[in-house]
Amino acid sequence: MCELGKWLYGEGKGQMSGEAHSELTAAHAAFHKEAARIVSEVYGGHKIGLEVIEMNSPFGKLTTRIVGILSRMDKK
């Protein structure tokens, strides 16, 4: 499990509101699903470019979403 996942399912559970925790849990799962898809393509021999991780890609948007959720939590 990644470090964010360890925190999210451990002490992070008590540090976030239920709504924020649910939002972050969903974004975290979607991030890992997209990362696995990218890795699968690479291991499958497909050539991919940097566009798969750019800000407007699904991967980039999920990364931005996760950072945004964590940033809102830090401001409280």
Secondary structure, DSSP 8 states (H G I E B T S, - for coil): --HHHHHHHTTHHHHS-HHHHHHHHHHHHHHHHHHHHHHHHHHTT----GGGTSTTSHHHHHHHHHHHHHHHHHT-
